[in-house]
Amino acid sequence: MKDLFKVVKDRVKPNQKSKKKEKADIPSGLFFKCPRCQTSIFNEEFEQSMRVCTKCSYHSRLTAKQRLEMIVDEGSFVEYDSSLKSKNPIDFPGYEEKVKDLVKLTGLNDAIITGECLIKGEKVVIGIMDSYFMMASMGSVVGEKITRAFERATEKKFSVILFTASGGARMQEGIISLMQMAKTSAAIAKHSEEGLFYCAVLTDPTTGGVTASFASLADITLAEPKILVGFAGRRVIENTIHQRLPDEFQSAEFLQEHGFVDKIVERKDLRRVLYRLVKFHKKEEQKSWNI
Amino acid sequence: MEHLTAWERLNIVHNPKRPNAYDYIEGIFENYCELKGDRLFGEDAAITGGIATFENLPVTVIATVKGKNLEQNKKYNFSMAHPEGYRKALRLSKQAEKFKRPVICFVDTTGAFCGVDAEKRGQGQAIATNLLEWARLKTPIITIITGEGGSGGALGLAVCDELAMLENAVYSVISPRGAASILWRDPKKEEEAANTMKITAEDLKGFEVADAIIKEPIGGAHNDPNMVYENISEYLLKALKTNLQKSVAMLLQDRYNKFRKIGIFDE
């Protein structure tokens, strides 16, 4: 348990599995162009750096599968509720087709995967949102999967780690999507009351109704560097105040400065930090002291 | 019930003559004593809160405030609260829990304020905390949407045991104008968006998000405010009786289930 937050060499090997050719949803080509600093980086170099911009350290968006491979012990992930699929609760024009197309494109049924896994041998319940699926907006399926993940973690007495990324509540599901904010928050309250640990990892972008619910309710809140986190859309605010906002507005660093993020963690260190945080909160560690 | 479109109802609730939070408080309660400030940053006039009596029962009242003219609207920030408004609501609700008073909320807000200071002080975190804390608040919470239930800004005061809506009230994940500009990329399609998004009291009762619809006079609450105060009082009396009878464990279990069951998906 010592050296909990000290940088050590024990890191996930970058480029562990990223050479698989399955990322149909990621623009291909020879270069990755960083949306933050506009630098073009060779794809190979970009993959080597775990899809982090080597110039400005912008932590680019990952698919849920890519994230899973970087964080969990190989072969340990057991998925929950993968068959959940959204319907069209308010008969929103074109919604079903849009979902159908995204299911085909991403290989996911909706914008989050949840399940149990091991991180360096420690069992946790994990949820990873995928911004390539309708900007990971939260509708019934996302809300239900997160709620069930917390309910199962409460029952089994596991910690929960959520990688958040979202454009907010899914407008196409109307009021039902807004209610998912209340539903997930209530499930977190129950998990918390059992003395169980919840860690949120904010990733690019975490906004809107997700910021105003489960992303802001963790015991410990981590964030990847340079990502966007906020409640209101930047453009909405700019239109209200009629001026351009500085680049660092709503960044992870901005949030930390204002007291809303415990620790900004680089991608290469995430697996180790998460392992240590989960281990730190294990009841057995206290039991050895008979407390 | 009058047969009006969502757009027509939206126009009724936007009428500046419509009763606002202070009208409802005066029309329904006695001895209202306003209590200010979140004890962390400041006072937010967009949300008023305090103690009052209802049929001799001490209650805590929390309400978003709309102004009736520009001057008032500036004072109340057009009903759009900053984080300190939500934190004041949380403080007053904890006080209500301590003294075993039910909490009664009135919601008529365009939404939580979107601005630089609101972001700096954690608008998202403030609302999220209310959602979590009210899910386990050990005293009954009754919320009435009296006009606009604007997204997270409304939900921040609407985790409750019973949700009622006035007949013409709307409750939505995004304002029709916002939906039009984001989903149709054309803010002028506001009317179409309003009528598509299923935001009326009737729609919400159908989704089991709203538990009751409170009747308004023809043309809207401003045509006969006293009738509306009476209807609200009648509803409150019933809702309070039901929920005050429950044990705390049952109250919290029912509240959990109320939100737990909402979601429409295939499995």
Interface residues (C-beta under 8 A of the other chain):
Chain A: D81 S83 L84 K85 S86 K87 P89 I90 D91 F92 P93 S140 V141 G143 E144 T147 A169 M171 Q172 E173 G174 I175 I176 S177 L178 M179 Q180 M181 A182 K183 S185 A186 A187 I188 A189 K190 S192 E193 G208 G209 T211 A212 S213 F214 A215 S216 L217 G230 F231 A232 G233 V236 I237 T240 I241 L245 F249 Q250 H258 G259 F260
Chain B: A112 C114 G115 V116 A118 E119 K120 R121 G122 Q123 G124 Q125 I127 A128 T129 L131 L132 E133 A135 R136 S151 G152 L155 G156 A158 V159 Y171 S172 V173 I174 A179 I182 L183 T196 M197 K198 I199 D203 L204 F207 V209 R255 Y256 F259 R260 I262 G263 I264 F265 D266 E267
